[in-house]
């Protein structure tokens, strides 16, 4: 399928995918003639005080939102790229959008577990995996006040469990959450 315009020039299954017989399919390919964002082959920095107009390539020019960083970063199956979270509170109240759709081969890592805090404001699930993500990692931050859909911190499609998608959780503290996984 050829698109006139897409978010990125070569969209992977993070951006668009086909469903055939209730399963995600690789039988359909997508390309586009123009793109809004040019992906970068680099780790990216994010800060609650950053700006999505920045390049995100250094601590001096961080992006503001994790979701924009996920659009901008170019995954690589050989080198896991990182979205590095600078100290601060990440919440809807300060510009984040939840849930954050996890992306294959991308790690989301806090710089300092005691100073990087996700706050669900008692309303939101924080992360979602639609059952097609591979080899990703969440690490080094605190999570608080999550409830979200069905009281979950992680909204992960059942395919995650059957396909052993290799989610790695490391050095995460969770406070005020009614359940961890649905």
N, C-alpha and C positions, 0 to 999 in steps of 0.2 A: 504494500500500500504506500503510495507516495502522497505526502502531506505538503501543502503549500508552506506552512510555518509550524514550528514546534518549539518547545522549550529549549531543547538542544538538537544539534544536527543529526546525531545518531542515537535516538532514544532507546534505552534498554528497558527491561521489564519494570524498572522503578517508575518510569513515566507512562508506559502504555503496554498493554498486552492483550492477547486474544484468549477468549474462553471457548473451548470446544468440549462438549459433553461434560460440562461442569468442572473442567480442569484447565489450568493455564497451559497454553500451547506455544511451542516455538515454531509451529508450522507457518505462521504468518510473520512476515518481516515488514518493518516500517522504515521509511527514509523521508527526509524532508528537504525542501529547496532552500529554506532559510531558517535561522534559529535566533532565539531571543538571548540566550546565554551561551558563552563559549566556556566549556569546562576547563578546569585547570588540573594539571597533573602534579599536585602538591598537597601537603597538609594545609588545613585552613584553621584560623583562629576565630573564635566567637566570644563576644562579651556583651552583657546586658546594656553596656554603655556604648557599644560599637554602632556601626551604620552599614546597612546592606549596600550602600554606595561605595564602601571601601573595597579593597581587593581581598582582604582576609589573609594575606600571605605572611603577615608578621603580627607580633603583639602590639605594634604601634598602629596597625590598620585593621583591627578586627571587624568582622561582620557582626551584625546584631542578632540575627535569627539563625537557629540551628537548621530550620527547614530550608532557608536560602542556601546555607552552606552545603546541604545535601543535594541541592540542585546544581550547585557550582562545581563540586568536587568530581573528578574523573576517577571512577573505581578501576582497580587493576587487580586481576586475580593472582598475580605474582607478588605484589607489594601491597599490603593492607595500608590504606591511607587513613589519616586521622583527622577528625574534627576536634580540635583542642579547645576546651571550655575554660575561659579565664574566670577568676573569682567573681561571684555575684549570685543573685537569685534569678532563676529562669522560670518565668510564670507567664500566663496569659496577660496578667495585669501589667507586665513590662514588655509586651510585644511578641511573645512566643505564641505559636499555634500548636495545640495538642489535639490528638496524639501525634507524635513524631513518627513518620513512616521510616522504619529501618531499611538500610540499603546494603546490598551485598558488598563485601570486601571493604567496608567502611567502619572504622572504630570511632566511637564518641567517648572522649576521655577528658575528665576534669583535671585541671592543673594541681588542685589542692582539695582533697576530699572534704576538709573542714570548711572550705570557703566557696565551693561550687554546690549550689543547692537548687534542685528542681522542686517547685512548689505547685502542686495540683489544685490548690485553693479549694479543696474538698469538692471539686466538680469534675475533674478530668482524669482519664487514663493518660499515661504519659507516652507510651510507645506502642506501635502496632507493627505486626509482621503479617503480611497477607499470604504466607505460606510459600513464598518463592524466593526468599532471601537466603544467601549462603555466607558463611564465615564472617560474622560481624561480632563486635565486642562493645560492651558498655562498661566503663570503669571509672573509679576514683571520684565519686560524688555522693552527696546525700540526696535523698528523696523524701518529701514530706507532704502530708495532707492530700493524698490521692484517694479517689473514690471511683469516678468515671462510670462507664458502661458496665453494668453488672458488678460494680465494686472491684474493678481490677486495676492493677498497676501495669501489667503487660497484657495487651489484647492480641493474642497470638493464635492464628488459624491452626486448626487441628493438624494440617499437613506438616507443621513444624515438628510435631512429635514423631510422626511416622517416617519422615524423610531425614531425620537427624541433621538439621540445618546448621549445626555448629554455632550456636549463640554462646558467647562467653560473657559471664558476669563476674566482675572482679572489684573488690574493695568498694562496695556500695552499702551504705547504711540507709535503712528504710524506717520512717516514723509515721505514725498515724495513717496506716493503710489497712483496709479491711481484708484484703487477700492479695497474694502475690501473683498468681497466674490463673487464667481461666482457660 
